[in-house]
Amino acid sequence: MPAPLHHACIQFFYPLERVVAYGYPSHMTKIAYDLSEVFSQSTGKDQFYGIARVVAEIAYGLFRSEHDVTFVLYSPGHAKFFEIVPTWDEKSYAGINLNVPTSAKPMKFRNIYKRGNLLRDLLSPAIGAVIRFKNRERWRKSGIELKEVKLDGYSFFSAGRPKLIIDMVHTIRTRGWNTKSYVLLHDFFPFHDVDERHQSRFAASFHHDNSFLIPRTDVIVPNSYFTANDLEHFAGNGTLPKPKDVKVLQLAQHSIHSGEHEEIFLPDRPYFMCVGTLLGRKNLDIVLDAMMHLHETGREVPLLILAGQKRSSVVRHLDKPELEKIRKQIRFVVHPNQTDLNRLYQNAIATIIPSKMEGWGLPAGEALHLGCPVISSTADALVECCGDLGVFFDPDDKEQLADLMEKFATDQEYRDSVRDKIVAGKDSLRSWDTVAAELIEIMEA
């Protein structure tokens, strides 16, 4: 049995009732849904992993909902919102096409920042004016012709990164529109001592962005009960401002099926897999330690597939002499498309999710949706995501993980029983349509 949820679902201070029907009143709230995060990540192989993937999937759920939804992009060069008409095609890389030329993607510049650095305070206004002009020029030269949307009377929702949203919320407030703003927050990792970045410039910017955003947003929408309780904790100790209102929107346990061609060959022998797993908070370290423990105790070391971006930090770590004995048992599958990622899930012995902390755990949900066993750490959000369908281990216990890997690799009866349990419980998993319906419920309320 998994460790009890210390934060999630026990004593939560903002209860959320699930949607029980998909019918909506004739007088619907006008929703403006922000797709700027997807546009900002519209180039590169990994553009639709992580947050951008969440934004795109909720958008598709809203598109299918028959609700009054206007999809918008925010232009920092114009400080305006523009309507776009995205289309969905399961044969495309991420299933969404914004129908906006990527050449119009704005250059990044922090217009709202923590003051106190004299040189930056003097130079930033001038630099910002130049970059805003260049962004308007990029927009003009791309040939975009989009209709401006004034959000007066709308409910505005964004699930992007705070550093992108702060300009939008600032524009909404300064225009004096009667707009109710909803912002989905994904995590507060930099405030925990699980990542060396917590003392970095990134952490300082992250703190500033959230501190600016939270009191200026009408409703904060955490992506899990764990994230909501994290917010309550950091608001309670003064790290963050207290939000006006909080409504939880758990994400999905769902893997999309795309029409992309198969591009990789599956391994020729049984394998475990990790998706987007890095050293540090993502805790690839413990998986490698478990494999070393298997080797040192004379047991067979299984094949491990690392799917996602091939990080130089991971490559350097694997090159260490002490890992020589297991190095040949590790393979990278770099930037698999969704078809290949789904094939990897479906054919794996199990997917290992070793993170010390997550906001939700999309790979865990994807694996379960496809019937793949999940060996997950006892991080609260992962227990919340996997529920009774996951198999759990202490993220600092290499011996416990090694024993589980051996059991899954060698005990066919046990492995089949776990898979059977996942198949029987599939109807309990959340789809992106469910997420979209619950978002509408929150905004209608």
N, C-alpha and C positions, 0 to 999 in steps of 0.2 A: 504493500500500500504506500502511496506517496506521503511525504511529510505533509502535515496540515498546512493550509494556506494561512500564513501569518497576517497577510494584508488583504488578500482577495476574498470577497464574497462572505465575510464573517460579520463584521460590524461596520458596514459602509454608510457614510453619512449622507449620500445622495442617491437613494434608490432609483432604479430605472425599470419601468414595466416594459416587458417585451411587446412587440407588435403582434396582435392576434388576427389581424385582417389586413388585406391590401386595398380595401376601399377607402377613398379619401373624400372629404366633404366637398361640395360643389364650390365653396369659396376657399380656394387653396392659397396658402402662403406662396408668394413669388420668391423663388430661390435663385440666387446667383451663385453658381458653383465655380470656384477658381481652379483653372488648369495651368497656372503659371509654373508650377513645379515641374509638370511634365514637359513644358516648353523649355525650361531651363536645363533639362537633362535630355534634350532631344537629339543629341549627337553622342557617339561613343557606344561601345559594345554593351556596357552595363547600364544603359540609360533607364531601363524599366525594372530594376531591382529596388528593393527598399521602399523609401517614402514615395517616390514617383510611381511605383507599382500600386501602392495603396490608393493614391490619388486617381489613377486611371481606372482601377477596378470599381471604386465607389461611383465614379462618373458613369460607367457603363450600367451599373445597377440603377442609377437615377434615370438614365436615358430610357431604360426599359420599364420604368415605373408609371408612366402616363401622368406624371406630375408636371406642374408648370416649372420647368427648370431652364434657366438661361446660363449657358457656359461662357465664361469670361476669361480674358487674359488681362493682366495688369501691365501697363507700359510705364516703367520708371522714368523714361525720357519725357513722357507727356504728363505723368502723374494722373493717368486716366485709365478707366476700365473699358475694354472693347469686347463686343460679342463675337464669339466664334461658333462655328457649326462643325463639331467633330464628327467623324464617321468611324464605325467599328468594322473590322474585317479580321476574322480569326486567322487568316493566312498571313497577315502582316506580323512583324516582329513582336509587337506588344499588343496587338489587337486594337490600337487606337491611332487615328490619323487626325491631327489638329487642323489640317488643311491650311497651315500657315507656313510660309517659307522659313527655314531655319536660319537664313541669312539675316533675319530680323531679330534674332535672339540678342537681348541687350547685354552690353558689357556690365560687369558687376561693379558696384560701388556702394559703400555703406553711407547712405544719406543721414541716417539717424544713429548716433554713436554716443558713447559715454564721454562727456566733456571733462576736461581737466588737463589734457596735454596741450600746452600753449601753442606749439608749432602746428599740431594737427588742427586745432581750433581755428588757427589763422588760415591754413592752406585748404582745408576741406571744402569750404563754400565755393572757392574758385575752381578747385578740381572737380567738384560735383557738377558745377554749371557746365564745364567743358564736356564731361562724360554724358550728361543729359542731352547736350546738343548732338554729340556723336551718336547716341542711341536713337535720337529722332531722325538723324540722317540715315542710319542703318535701316530704320523702319521705312523711310521714304524710298530709298533705293531698292528695297526688296519688292516694292510694288504692292504692298498690303493696302487693301481697301476694306476696313472694318468699321462697323457702326459703333460709335461711342455709347456706353451704357451708364447712365446716371442712376446710382443705386438707391435713390430715394424710394422708400416703400418696399424695398427688398429685404429678405433675410440672406445675408452673405455668409458663405461657408468656405473655409480653406483648410486643407490638410497638409499644406506644404511646410517647409522649414521656417522656423520663426524669423530668420534673417531676411526671408523674402516677404513675409507677411507684414512686418512692422510698417513698411511704407504704405501698404494697402490700408491698414487700420488707421494710420495717421491721416491719409487722404480722406477716408470716410468721415472721420471726426472733424477735420478742418473744413470740409464742404458743408457741414451742417445738415447732412441728409438724415432723414428718418429711416435709418438702416440698423437692423439688429445683426450683430456680428457673432459668428460661431467659429471657433478655431480648435482643430484637433491637435492635441499635443501627444508626441510619440514616446518620450522618455525624458529622464533627468539624470542620465548617466554621469555627466561631468561633476555633479555634486556628490558622487560616491567615490570612495577610494578603491575603485576597481579598474581604473584606467589611468595611466600616467599622464594623460592629457588634462586631468582635472586641475592641474596647476598651470596650464598653458594659456597662450593667447586665445585659443579656441574656447576654452572654458570661460574666460573673461567675457568674450563676445556673446557666448551662449547665455551667460547670466544676465548681461545687459538686455539682450533681445527679449528674453522671457519676462524680465522685470518691467520692460516697457509694454509688452503685449498684454500681459495678464490683466492689469487693472483697466485697460482700455477696450477689452473684449467683453461683450455681454454674457456669453456662455462659453466656458472652456469645456472641451469635449476630450477627455482622456481616452486612449485606445484600449484600456484594460482597467480592471479594478485595482491592480497593482499600481499602475501609473497614477490613478486617482488618489490612492492612499499616499503615494510618494509626494504628490502635490500638496496634500493636506499636511504632511509632515514638514515639508520645507516652507510652506506658508506659516505653519505654526511656530517654527523656530526663527522666523524672520529672514530666512535666506531669500524667499520670494514674497511678493505681495499676495494678499488674500484675494482669490477670484470672486467676482460678483455671483456667479452661479456655476455649477459643475454638473454635467450629465455624461455618464459613461457610455461609450460606444465601442464595445468589443469588436475586434476585427474578425476576419473570416478564417475558417479552416478549409481552404478550398484551393485547388490547383486548376487553372484554366487549361482547356484543351485547344491547342492551336493547330493550324493546318500547315505548319512549316515542315520542310523536308528533314529527314534524319541525316545528320552530318557527322556523327561519331559512331565508332564501333564499340559495342558494350564489351566490358572485360570478359576474358575467356574463362574466368573462374569466380567463385563467390567473393563478394566484397561488401564492406561497410562504406558509407559515404557521409561526408560533411558538406554543408552548403554555406559558402561565404564565411567560413570559420577562420579566424585569425588568432594570433597570440594575444595574451592579455585578457580583456573582458570576455572576448569570444571563446577563450580558453582552449584553443587547440593544444596548448601545452599538456593538459591532462590526458588527452587522447594519445599523444606521443609517449607520455610517461607510462600509460597503460600498456601500449604495445611493447615498450622496453621491458616492462615487468613480465609480460608473457614470454619474451625471449629469455630473460634472465632466469625464469623458473622452468625452462625447458619445454614450454608449450608452443604450439604453432602460432605464428604471428599472421593474422589475416591481412588481406589486401585492403587498403584504404584509399578511396577516391575523394579528392578535394575538388569540389565543383565551384566555379565562380572565378573571380579575378585572381591571378597568380601574383601575389604580393612579394616584393623583393625581401621584405623582412622575414617571411616564411621560408623563402628559398635559402637565405643566409642561415637561418636557424637549423634547417635540415642538413646543411653542409657541415655542421659541427661534428667533430670526430666521434663523440660519444653516441651519435645517432646512426653511425655507419651500419650497424647490424640490422636496422629496420628500414633504412632509406629505400631499398629496392622494393619494399612493400607499399610504397606511397606513389600514387599517380595523380597528376593534375588533369582536370578537364576544364579548359579555360573558356569562359563565357558560353556555356551551352545554351542553345535556344530552348524555348519552352517545351517543344516536342522531345528533345533529347533529355532535358532535365526530368521530365515526367517518366521517360523510359528508365533513367537511372534510379529514380525512386522505386518504380514498380519491380525492378529486378534486384534491388539491394537486399542483403540479409536484414539490414536495419539502417536507419538514418540516426546518426549520433548528433545530439544538440547539447554541447557541453558548457554553454555560456554561464558565466557567474551572474549575469543579469541581462534581461531583455525587457522591452516594453510590451511585446506580445509574443512573437515567435512565428513568423510566416513560414519558414521551411518546415517547422514541426507540423503546422496545420496542413501544408501541402502534402507532406508524406502520409499523414493519416488519411487524408481524403483519397489518396491513391492506394490505400491498403498496405502501406509500408510501415513496419514496426518502428517506433521512435524510442530510442534510448536517450532520455533527457536528464539534464541536471535538475535538481530540486529548486532552482530559481523560481520565485513565486509566480511570475508571469507565465513561465513555461508550464508549471503545474496547472495554472488557470487555463491555458490554451489546450493542453493535452488531456486534462481531466483523468478519468479512469482508463483511458485508452493508451496512456503512456507507461513506459517502464523507467523508473527513476533511480538516480545515483547521486551521491554527494559529489559536488564539482571539485572537491579537493582530495578525493579518495581514488587513487589510481588502481588500487587492488580491487575495489568494488567494481569499477568500470571494466577492468581486465576480466574479472570473473563473468560479468554479463556478456562481454564480447565472446568469450569462449563458449558460454552456454548457448547463445544464439547461433554460433557457427557450428556447433557439434550436436545439439539436441534438436532434431527435426520435430519431434512431438511438441516440445515447448514452443518452438518457432511457429508451428502451425496453429497452436492454441492462441497465441498472441494475434496472429493474423485473423483468425476466426472472430475474435473479440472485436477487432477493429471493423471488420465487415458488418458484424451485427449492430455496431454502434454508429454506423455511418450517418444514419438519419439525424443523429443528434448534433452533427457538425454544422457550423454556420456557413452559409453561402454569402457571396457579395451582394446578392439580391436582398438577403436578410439584413445585411449591414445598411444598405441604402434605405430599406423600408424603416428601419429603426431611426436612421438619421432624420427622415421625413417626420416621423413621430415626435422626435425631440423638437424639431423646428416648428411643427404645427402647435405644439403645446405652449 
